[in-house]
Amino acid sequence: MIKNPKTGTTGSLLLIALLFFVSLSLSGQNDYTLFKFYEPFKPDSTGKFYLAVDNVNFFKNNEYNSKVTTGYTLPGAWFRPKLVYYPDEKLRIEFGGHVLKFNGREEYFHLTPWFNVHYQPTKKISVILGNLNSDGNHHLIEPLYEPERFLTAKPEAGLQLKYDSKYFSTDFWIDWQQYIVNGDPLKEQFAFGTVINQKIIAKNNLVVSIPFSFYGLHRGGEIDTNPDPVKTYITVTPGISLKKTSKTKMIRDWGINVNYSLATYPENAPYYTNKKGWGFYTNANIDTRLGGLTVAYWHGHQFFTPQGGFLYQCTSKTDKSMLLDNKLIDLKYHYIHKIMEDTFFGFIYDAYYDTINKKSMSSQGLYLIVNFGASPKKKIALH
């Protein structure tokens, strides 16, 4: 796709164009619906100006013992106060700040601005500029997108187009992570993706759908002085999903999801033995009044994507080598308690078993997610 290893703008434009057209055919299933913060669009709020606050408190302990990654603990929180204004029933503007703080280290403190323009010409279409809506990790499966990025990464920012109807949904976005100016020693970097869901059966409390995702990361640019070649990582993931809603008091719903992912990456990294790999991910889940349970199986063969789930990659952090295969069984329990509107307490427990190296691992996370707004009674007109 990208012809010139030094430059990259032409390749970038082609990549963006391809993404846009692919996005015109969402629901890769994951267990992180708890990770939700985006302000609901309120078309009846024209002229209103109010303060909103998003806050995520987390304590996550990873007991990992793997060639792929090591164990660690994440204690901290992020806090995002913002001003929200609706100049029109189809337009919303947000301005504020995002503060991330890890407990126990004073220097681990990050402050970034928050700016979001949301244009919604119809109920089905949304155009977002500035900071993006990454609720539920864009519904990407865990091998493609590490859930911890919701906790620790800078808020995504760039461009996003969303379409949502009864049978068809699309989420297309570009997250611009590194902007460069002329002579910079850095490469420009952006993540890109489109997540699609087409329902083929939706009746009798049964939904069968075809999810598809096109996702990756690009490092390039024409005006930098960095001699490194352009690098592009792409994953293409088709799948099939079945979900059955139950009418019993105990069981809410259950489902089965199957995904097959093809990954391509640059051949100029010393520990890649190939330019491509693949991964097979399937899970069965059940959601009950007492919480949800998911059993998943993953087989990755020379699979790598830079922002994917740490345990699912085939690159070793210990000796910088490419593993031929990575096979995992994952048993996940998650519990979500709604405290009030848009405010939740959650607990997620993961038990992993590495079937190749015969090792057991686990992860536990506690989350308190608070979203609320305080609106004045009178409308405020800004002129």
N, C-alpha and C positions, 0 to 999 in steps of 0.2 A: 504493500500500500504506500509506503513512504520511500521514495526513490533516493533522496539525498541524505546520507547519514549525518551530515553536519547541520543542515537546515531542517525545516520541519513544518513550515507554515502551510505549504500545499497539502502535505499529508494530513495535517490537523483539520483543514477545511473539508477534505474528502471524508475524513473520519466523522466529523460533525454532521455532514450531509447524509452519510449512510445511516447514522444513528437516528436522524430525524425521520427518514423514510421507513426505517425498520419499526420505529415506535408507533407508526400509524397502522398494527394487527393485534392484571397485576395480581397476581397473588401467589408468589412463591411462598410456600408455607414456612413459617418459623415460629419460635416460641417466645418472641420478644414483643408481643403486642403491648406489653407494659411500657415499652420505651416510646412514649407519646408525649409531645409537648406543643405541637403546632396549634396556633390560635385558630379556632373555627371561624370561617368567614360568615359575617352577619350582614346580609344585604339590607336589612331594615334599620341599620345604624347610621344612616347618612347624617353628617353633621356632628356626630358624637366623637368626643375626645376623652380618652381614659387611660389610666395606668394599669398595666398588666405585669404579672410576675410569674416567671417559670423557674422552678427549682428542683434539682435532682440531688438527693443524698444517697450515697452508696457505700457499701462495705463488701468487697469481693475478695475472696481468698481462693487462689489457684494452687492446688497441690498436684503439680505436674512433675512427671519423671520420664522425660521423653527426649529423643535425639532432636526432635523438631523444635521444642521450646522448653523453657524452665519455669519453675513455679515462682509466684510472687503474690503480693497482696496490694489491693487498691482501696485505701480508705480516704474518702474525700467527698466533695460536693461541687456542683456548679450552680450559679445563681444568675438569672437574667431579668433585670427590670427593664421595662420598655414603655414608651408612650405609643398609643395606638390611635389613629385618626382615620375616619371614613369621609373623604371629601365628596364621594358619590356612592350610590348603591352598588356600583360595580368595581370600586377601587378602595384599597386600604393601604395605609402607610404605617410602618412601625420603625421606631428609632430607639436604641438603647445600648446596653453593654452586656457582655458575657464574661463572667468571672469564674475561673476554675481554680480550686484550691485542694491540694493534697495535705492531709493531716500529718504532722510530725516533721515537716521540712518547710521552713519559712520561705526559701527561695523558689519552691514549687508553687508559684502563683502566676496565673496567666489572665490577662485582661485583653479582650478584643471587642471592637465595636459590633453592634448588631443593627443592620438596616435591611428592611424588607419592603418591597412593593408587590402587592398582590392584586392582579387584575382578573376579574371573573365576569366575562361578558355573558355567560349563560351558567346554569346550574351544573352543567356537565364539564365545562372547560375552565381551566385555571392557567394563568401565565404568571410566573413568579420570577422576580429579579432581585438580586441581592442575596440575603441569606435564605436558604431553601427549607422545604418541608421534607425532613428525613425520618418521619414517624415510622416505627417498625422497621428501621433500617432498609427502607424502600422495598420491603418484602423480599429481599434477597435471601437465599439460603445461607446458612452459616459458613460453609466452605468458601463462599464467594466474598462475604463481608463479615469481618470480625465484630461481634456485638459490642465489645468494649469500646469501640470507636464512639459510640453514643455517649460514653462517659468521659473519655479522655481527649478526643480529637477536637480541633477547632470546629466551630459550626460551619457546615457546608455553605458555600457562597458561589453564585454564578447565575445560571439560567435554568429554569424548570418549566416544563409543559405537562399538564395533567388532564386526562380525559376519563370520565367515569360515568358509565351508563349501566343499565340493568344487566346486560350480558357481556359487556366489553369494557376493559379498563386499560389505561396506559399511563406510565410514569416515565418521562424522559428528562434527564438532567445532565448538566455539566458543572462539576465542582472545581472551580479554578483555585488551585492550592498554592501556586508560586508564580507571581507576576514578575516579569523582568523588564529592565530598561536597557538602552544601548550600552554595550560594554560590560554588562553584568557577568560575573564569573559563575553564575548559576544557570541552570536550565529551567525554562518554564515547565510547569507541571500541572496537569489537571486530570481528575477522574471523570469518567463519563459512564452513562448507563441508560438503558431503557428496559423496563419491566412491564410485561404484557400479560393479560389474562383474558382468554376467550372462553366463556361458558358454552358448553355444547348440550348440556342437560341441566335443567333447573325446574324440577317439579317434584311433588310428593316429599318435600323436605330433603331432597337429594340434589346435590350439585356436583356435576362432573365438568372439569375445566382443563384447558390446555395452557399452562403457564410457560412463559418464555422470557429469558433475560439475555441481554447483550451488555457486557460490563467490562471495564478495564481502566488502565492508567497509562498516561502518555507523558514522556519527558523529552522535550525538544526545544525548538526556537531557532531564529535566524540572527538575532542581534547580540547574542552572548559571546563571551570569549572562552567558554568552556570547551575543551577539545573532545570531550566524550561524545560518542555517537548518539543519535536519537534512539530512544527505547520505547517500545509500545507493548503493553501486556493486554491481552484480550481473552475473555471467556465467553463462550456461547453455550447457553444452557436451556434446552427444551425439557419439558416434563409433562406429567399428567397428574391431576389431583382429583380426589374424590372426598366429598364431605357429606355426612348424613346428620341432620338435626334430629334430636330425640325429644319426645314429649314427656318423658318421665321426669320426676322431681330430682333424681340423683344424677342422671347422665344428661348433659346438655347437647353434646355432639361428639362425633368421632370421625376420623378421616385417615386416608392413606395417600402418600405423596411419593412420586418417583421422579428423579431428575438425573440427567446425564450431561456432564459438562466437558466441553473441549477447551483446552487452554493453550494459547500460543504466547511465546515470550522471546526476547532477543537471544541470539546465539553467541553474543560476545561476552557473556559472563563466564568465568573460568569453571564454575562448578555445575553448569548446565550440560548434561550429556545429550540433550536433544533440544529442538526448538518448539516442541509441543508435548502435551500430556493430556490426560483425561481423568475424570472422576465420576464415580457412580454413587449417588446419595438417595437413600430411601428411608422413609419413616412412617410409623403408624402412631396416631395420637388419639387420646380420648380426654374430653373436658368434662369434669364433674363438679358438683356443688362443693366438693372438698379440694378441688385443685385439678390440674391437668397433668397427664403422664404421656411421655413420648419415648418410643423406642426407635433408634435410628442405626443404620449401618452405612459406613463410608469406605469406599475403596478408591484411593487415589494412585494413579500410575504416572510418575514423573510430573505430578500436578503442582503448579505454582501460580498464584496471583498475589500481588504485593499487599493488598488490603484484606485478604481473605482470613478466615478463622485460623488462628495460630496452629492449633493442633492438627489441622487438616492438610497442611502443606507437605510437600515432599522435599523441602530444603532443610538441611540440618543447621541449626544455629551454633552447634558445638564445634563442628569441623568444616563448615561451609561446603558441604557436599550435597549432591542431589540423590535422594533415596529413590530406589527403583519403585517401591510400593509402600503405601501407608494404609493400613486397614484398622478401622476403629468400630467398636460398638458403643453406643451412647444411650444411657438411660437418664431421662431428664424429668424432674418433677418441678412444676411451677404453680405458685399460688398467688392470686391477685385479689386484694380486698379493696373495694371502693369505699373511701372514707367520706367523700362528698363529690360533687361534680368536678371532674377533671383532676381529682386528687386520689392517689392510690398508694397502698403499701404492697410490696411484692417480695417474694422469696423464690429463688431458683436454685435447685441442686442438680448438678451433673455428675454422673458416674461414668467414666470412660474405661474401656478395656482395649489395649493395643494387642490385637490377635497375632501379630508377627513377633513382637518382642516379649509377649506374655506379661504385660505390665498393667496394673490398675492405677487409675488416676481419678481425681475428683475436683470439683469446683463448687463453691457455695457463694451466693450473693444475696444481700439484703438491700432493698431499694425503697425509698420514700420519694414519690414524685408529686410535686405540688404545683398546680397551675390555677391562678385566679386573677380576676380583674376587678378594679374599683372604678365605677363610672359615675360622673356627676349627673344629677337629675336633669339639668338643663343642657340643651345642645349648645355647642360652641362653634361659632362660624369664624374660620380663619381667612382673613382677606389681606 
